[in-house]
Amino acid sequence: MARFSVVFFVALLAGTVLHHQGVQAANGVDISDPTSKSTFECMKKSGVTFAIIRCWQSNGVVDANCPATAAAANEAGLIVELYMYPDAPRGNPAAQVDSFMAYVRQHNIRYGRVWLDIEYTYGGFWSSNHGTNQAFFGGLIAELRKQGQTIGVYTSASQWEPIMGRFVGQKSVLTGAFSGMSNSFKEIFPD
């Protein structure tokens, strides 16, 4: 199997991601490197059913590998979803979403949901002001909704709380998202 960087998700993330497809639990991958159809086919034989592919990088630019990687995953028969790792210091969440969505449309990427990746990078990255981060996050959600996207958020309590504090924003987005979980990826679905 070719070299690739992935994080395997199980039941908690995947079960809800694919629940709309009638699947109760599944294995999936988070892809941030170029990945070929043959690699995805190998993953599929190992039980992977979906891929969440990075299409927007934390430095505020599109991921040039996204279109080919998404096409390879689709061709291998995986369910494809995309993720956006927002550039909080750059601000202007609406413009970031607009650029992200324009890129996705320009490349005719087939996908189901847009995920927001909310986590620290090695250098910190987010503001130390929870209110600033909450407003930026709210702007991302608002613009994705405006553009008719189905949205997911993946993070962990250990990532979310230093960035957002105890922010629950719209209860439909966050209520109960971290109950009983520690350092595990969870998904949060807006209504």
Buried (B, 14 or more C-beta within 10 A) or exposed (E): EEEBEBEBBEEBBBBBBBEEEEBEBBBBBBBBBBBBBEBBBBBBEEEBBBBBBBBBBBEBBBBEBBBBBBBBBBEBEBBBBBBBBBBBEBBBBBEBBBBBBEBBEEBEBEBBBBBBBBBEEEEEBBBEEBEEBBEBBBBBBBBBBEBEBBBBBBBBBBBBBBBBEEBBBEEEBBEEBBEEBEEBBBBBBBE
